[in-house]
């Protein structure tokens, strides 16, 4: 039985990341034939959906019990992610095949972290209520073939207004749009056409593959691609944060995730008037929300920075946050009035502590002075009593001589 590698696209336009290597454990002949002969060696899960066609029973689906053989243990977190959000992951192939991993798993698959049940439909058109279109790989490959032969160069330099950049293309497209609008408003009158426009229309008439609609589309291919809306920016950022948190949850050896957010990068592609609507506070809320959706016990912390437009958010798993981060998060964000009151209380406590320390220092100094005075008094008493009892150092001859002298004076 062959192994099928399943990949997951973390965000639209990103490179697929490896999820698991699956092998079927269903011994039925129908499953074995489809698994070995029909399915490719790789499946890419490109998106999520909550629609009923992905999880409701239907005859078009073939349920296959699979087990992971790569040993990375990513299926447990992936199934938990789908179950918490009530989403189903799907992937398409150009042949019309649809591969779905539903958030509804049987008990046998739910108890085993390396086991998952997948749903396979060989023809997406037979799935009731399926809204999926053809695979994006085929449309992307066919698009250059249609647009390649439909490039019309202007016949006169007067059409190039404002240079060959984006502004020139926009102005040129606007002029052509005005010409078509004038023709549509006055169908019975022939509008005045410049020599350049006449030569361009003659060139278009001689080229069988060119049409007005194709000319309008190819005149400014970069203008539509560069335009973005605030809703698209927020949706892409929210999806990217959810994917990062999901990957972080699957990484069993990682306890810390750093998310660097640049405000200028998120505002790129928006009109100048709408850039001010994308604020760092909104992006911060989305990062915290994505972390809380995956695990409520995680701690999301904003690192202090002197820059306002570039911020680093750190996500800690349960029990991995340093004590100073936990203490800082426990304080929370208080109103200015409460902060002022706490600051005043803290200053009063500091003043009281300083006064108490000063009093204690004064008492210690006074005690030291009194002890020094007592020692000085003791030393004076010792000096007064010094040499009161002397040792008689006279010899016997001196004593006899003094005795004779004393007797002679008496006589």
Secondary structure, DSSP 4 states (H G I P E B T S, - for coil): ---EEEEEESSTTSPEEEEEEEEE----HHHHHIIIIIS-SEEEE-EEE--GGGTS--TT-EEEEEEE-SS---HHHHHHHHHHHT-EEEEE-TTS-EEEE-S---HHHHH-TTEEEEEEES-GGGSTT----S-HHHHHHHHHHHHHT-----SSGGG--S-SSHHHHHHHHHHHHHHHHHHHH-TTSPPP--HHHHHHHHHHHH-TT--HHHHHHHHTHHHHHH---HHHHHHHHHHHHHHHHHHHHH-TT--EEEEEEEHHHHHTTS-GGGGGGS-HHHHHHHHHHHHHHH-TT-EEEEPP-S-SSEEEEEEE-TT-S-HHHHHHHHH----HHHHHHHHHHHHHHHHHHHHHHHHHHHHHHHHHHHHHHHHHHHHHHHHHTTTSS------HHHHHHHHHHHHHHH-
